[in-house]
Amino acid sequence: MKKNVGNMDKLIRLIVAVVIFILVYTNKITNPTWQYILLVVALIAAITSLINYCPIYSLLGINTCKKTKQ
C-alpha cells in the first residue's frame, strides 16, 4: 500500500475520531444506532490515519502526501 494520507490529513482524522469517541463515551449522542455508526466512522478515521492509507482516496486518485523532489 502506497501512502496517500498527508500529515495535516492525519491530524484532522485523529482529532475527529477523538471528538466522536468523547461524544459517544459521555452520552452526548443518545441514539444507540447513531452511536454505533459514529463509532465505526471514528474507528475507520483513526485506523486510516495510523496506517497512512485511505482506500477511498485510492479509488478517487487523491493523495495528500507531500511530493518528494527527485
C-alpha positions as CSV (number, residue, x, y, z in Angstrom):
1,M,0.0,0.0,0.0
2,K,1.4,3.3,-1.0
3,K,0.9,6.1,1.5
4,N,-1.7,8.6,0.4
5,V,-2.6,10.4,3.6
6,G,-0.6,13.5,4.5
7,N,0.3,14.9,7.9
8,M,-2.4,17.5,8.1
9,D,-5.0,15.0,6.9
10,K,-3.8,12.5,9.6
11,L,-4.1,15.2,12.3
12,I,-7.7,16.1,11.3
13,R,-8.7,12.4,11.1
14,L,-7.3,11.8,14.6
15,I,-9.0,14.9,16.1
16,V,-12.4,13.9,14.5
17,A,-12.0,10.4,15.8
18,V,-11.2,11.5,19.4
19,V,-14.1,14.0,19.4
20,I,-16.5,11.3,18.3
21,F,-15.2,8.9,20.9
22,I,-15.6,11.5,23.6
23,L,-19.2,12.4,22.4
24,V,-20.2,8.8,22.5
25,Y,-18.5,8.0,25.7
26,T,-20.1,10.9,27.6
27,N,-23.5,10.0,26.1
28,K,-24.0,13.3,24.3
29,I,-25.3,11.2,21.5
30,T,-28.2,9.2,23.0
31,N,-29.5,7.3,20.0
32,P,-27.8,3.8,20.0
33,T,-27.9,3.5,16.2
34,W,-26.1,6.8,15.7
35,Q,-23.6,5.8,18.4
36,Y,-22.6,2.6,16.5
37,I,-22.5,4.4,13.2
38,L,-20.3,7.2,14.6
39,L,-18.0,4.7,16.4
40,V,-17.4,2.9,13.1
41,V,-16.6,6.2,11.4
42,A,-14.3,7.2,14.2
43,L,-12.6,3.8,14.1
44,I,-12.0,4.0,10.3
45,A,-10.7,7.5,10.6
46,A,-8.3,6.5,13.4
47,I,-7.0,3.4,11.5
48,T,-6.5,5.2,8.2
49,S,-4.6,8.0,9.9
50,L,-2.4,5.5,11.7
51,I,-1.5,3.4,8.6
52,N,-1.3,6.5,6.3
53,Y,-3.5,4.9,3.7
54,C,-7.1,5.6,2.7
55,P,-8.8,3.1,0.2
56,I,-11.3,5.7,-0.8
57,Y,-8.5,8.2,-1.7
58,S,-7.0,5.4,-3.9
59,L,-10.3,4.9,-5.7
60,L,-10.7,8.7,-6.3
61,G,-7.0,9.2,-7.1
62,I,-6.4,11.6,-4.2
63,N,-3.1,11.9,-2.5
64,T,-2.5,14.4,0.3
65,C,1.1,13.4,0.9
66,K,3.8,16.0,0.0
67,K,5.6,15.3,-3.2
68,T,9.2,14.5,-2.8
69,K,11.8,16.0,-5.1
70,Q,13.8,13.6,-7.3
